[in-house]
């Protein structure tokens, strides 16, 4: 693994989550330059100005953005500001308490993954290491082309269809499991294939299983 800068943007430095993550990063990224930036009570233009100052002194490959429960509604603004100042960085969000719909919003706003406490080296470091590798992989010309043409087989114009297909690249970037549901013939397997072939697992096999074709006598 090549050396990369890691930036920890802590919007709630008084919270124990930031301390836990700092300790984990100190051990798991000993060969990397890890910078911790406490940003408590920094909002609006002050937040943007602080990011601009940081961008002039460091070029992180990975950014961990720690949000408190009160800051989650402003996650879109924070993530957009981070993306604007660090367009090449992979950003992961960290929150003590978070609901599924809030996770989806953070992914839509630019987060590549998310972490929730309790944070341990086992459930944190492999994901961060992999995000660094995936970040470098996504920069390749091949992957850029794949993201442009990978959804060409999914054709439709309705708002519901377009909203669903827009989530496919987001899901492909994340290591979380994906549950796709819908009526027969709506293209669930095509969506699953698109997620697979746009993900870091694209070199592995995609194995569809038709559960409806399995005889009930063989289940049990």
Secondary structure, DSSP 8 states (H G I E B T S, - for coil): ----EEEEEETTTTSHHHHHHHHHHHHHTTTSEEEEEE-TT--HHHHHHHHHHHHTT---SEEEEEE-TTTGGGHHHHHHHHHHH-TTSEEEEEESS--HHHHHHHHHHT-SEEE-SS--HHHHHHHHHHHHHHHHHHTSHHHHHHHHHTTTT----SHHHHHHHHTHHHHHH--S------STTS-HHHHHHHHHHTSTTTTS------GGGS-GGG--
